[in-house]
Amino acid sequence: MLKTVLKDLIEPKYQIFFLELINNNTFPWYHADNIIRGRNTNFKKFKNITETFALEHVLYLYPKGINSHYYEFFHPILASFEKRTGFNIKEMLRCRLRRTFPVAGHTLDKYNFPHTDLDDQQDYKSLIYYFEDSDGDTIWFNEKFKLGQPEPNLLNLKPAERQTPKQGDGVWFEGNQYHAGNNPVNCNIRTVINFDFYIYGNNN
């Protein structure tokens, strides 16, 4: 298994609280024209990959640290992760919310650009929390990122595992595992929060 699913990672009261928080018209979302920034490839010629805009909110970014006063609000997700897994978080590297929408030409067979969240770190964990039921699965690939070694051909990776977003669920995996986000097709939105962090001890 490339991932571990944590069903109902947080209590229903927190699930509702988070939805009300991020859907409030005062919550600051920031438009990203291209979620695969830094890549110059013309992805339109690849039938399996959708290049898309998104709304984002970066809560924490190493080495700067806390990037938003909303960061503290999401600590219950991390506390529940530690309780459910037995891991203890040593250091946060990045925390970001991301919301995607249906886009023309996208289908449930497609996905966003395969990647790892951090290209300058190794041996960290990644955690995804799903805010609402949606389609547009998260996709995992067998390939792993290794510092100092050539990157695989990310445009021709074959999906190995997938997870359909369900409100309240979390999924954790090794941070160097290539994966891909997605756009919804039959749902209006797809919203996740990604945490990347180091843990104490050898828990691989």
Helices and strands as residue ranges (DSSP letters): E 4-6, H 12-23, E 30-32, G 43-45, E 54-61, E 65-66, G 71-74, H 75-85, E 89-100, E 125-130, E 138-144, G 154-156, E 159-163, E 170-174, E 177-180, E 190-199
